[in-house]
Amino acid sequence: MKPWGPLEWLLAKTPRDGLRRVVLGCVGAEERSVEVPRLLRGAGGANLHLFTVTDPPSRYLSRIQEKTEEHRSMLISAGVAEALDAKAASLFALDDEIAGIFRSIGSESEATELWLDITSMPKRFFFLLVKLALNAQWVSSLFVTYTQPAPGRYTREHLSEDPEIPQPLPGFGPLAEETDRLVVAIGFEPLGLAQLLGDYREKKREIFFLVPFPPGQPYSRRVWDTIRNVGFPGEKRVRRIPALDMFATVETIGALIPPTGASRVALAPYGPKPISLGMCVYAIRSGAAVFYTQPRVYHPDYTVGIGSTWAYCLRLLGRDMLLDRLAETSDQPKVVD
C-alpha cells in the first residue's frame, strides 16, 4: 500500500481514533498557500497553526509582503483568523527557531494527528519539521500535504536568485564519515548546484540524478535546461521519478545505495516538493546528509493559482509507513531509528 492521494480522499479514509487534529502551515506570497488551511478548517475541529517566512531585503520584498498580506486576508475571510497569530521566522532561521515552531503546536501529554502543509514552506523549514514530527512520540499520525499551482502557472522568469554556497539543511549535516555518493533531484533552477557537483566530480565520486517524469510542457524544457547547465551524468546515472510520488523517491534512492553505505550518501533536493519530501524521509531513516544552496530571493509570482492538493501518510496511529516501504526491497539500506 502507498498511502497517498488527493487530500479529501485520504482524509475520508483516515481513522482518527479520538486524536487531537493539528494543522501546521506557512502562509506566503503564493495563493496556493491558503488552500490546505481552508480545506482542513472544518475537518473535525482542527487546530490551525500558521506562520510566515520573512525574506531578506530584495527588489521583490515589498511585493512579496503585499501578496502575503492579501492571502492572510483571504484566510480571515474564510474564517480562520484564529490561526493567524503573526508568528514569523526569517528565511535563514537557525535550527532552534524552526524547532520552536514545532514545539508551539502540541503537548507531549496529548496524542495528536498532525497535518503538515509544505506547499509554501522553504525546504530548510519543512525538512527539519518532518524530522521532528517523526521523532515525536506524541505525533500518533502524520500527514504531509502539498498543493500544486494552477496548471502551467509557474513564472517564466527565474523562480529564485542569489543562492548561498552549498550547506547542510538544518538537522541534516554529514556524519563523521565523508560522503562518497550524491543523489540530486533536478528542478527548474540550477541555483548553486554546479558548485556542489563540481566537488563530487573532482573527487570522482558517483552522482545520480532524479528527474521528475512526466513533467509535461513547459516544465520538461526547464528541467532539461537545468541538466544541460550543470552537466549530464550519463543515461545510466539518471532515474525518472513520478513528480508527485514521494514513496517512489524513497524506494529509488534505496535501490541506488548499498546496504552498508546509507549513511555515506549525500542528497540534494532541487526538484519538486514531493520528491524532496521523499529525500527528507530517506535521510531521516538512514542518516544521509542533505545539502542545498538556499536562494536569498524568490520571485513574487513564483506560482499563480491553485491546482490539486495531495496528502501523504507517513505515520498512522503509531505505525510508521515509511519503515514498511524501506523494508520491502531487499537491497534497501538498514533503517536507523
Sequence and secondary structure as in RCSB ss.txt:
>XXXX:A:sequence
MKPWGPLEWLLAKTPRDGLRRVVLGCVGAEERSVEVPRLLRGAGGANLHLFTVTDPPSRYLSRIQEKTEEHRSML
ISAGVAEALDAKAASLFALDDEIAGIFRSIGSESEATELWLDITSMPKRFFFLLVKLALNAQWVSSLFVTYTQPA
PGRYTREHLSEDPEIPQPLPGFGPLAEETDRLVVAIGFEPLGLAQLLGDYREKKREIFFLVPFPPGQPYSRRVWD
TIRNVGFPGEKRVRRIPALDMFATVETIGALIPPTGASRVALAPYGPKPISLGMCVYAIRSGAAVFYTQPRVYHP
DYTVGIGSTWAYCLRLLGRDMLLDRLAETSDQPKVVD
>XXXX:A:secstr
   EEEHHHHHHT   TT EEEEEEE  SSGGGGHHHHHHTTSSS EEEEEEEE  S TTHHHHHHHHHHHHHHH
HHTT GGG   EEEETT  HHHHHHHHHTT  TTS EEEEEE TT  HHHHHHHHHHHHH TTEEEEEEEEE  S
TT B SS SEEEE   EE TT    SS   EEEEE  S  TTHHHHHHHHHHTT EEEEEEESS  TTHHHHHHH
HHHHH    GGGEEEE TT HHHHHHHHHHHS GGGGGGEEEEE S HHHHHHHHHHHHHH  EEEE  EEEE T
TSB S   EEEEEEEETTEEHHHHHHHSSTTS     
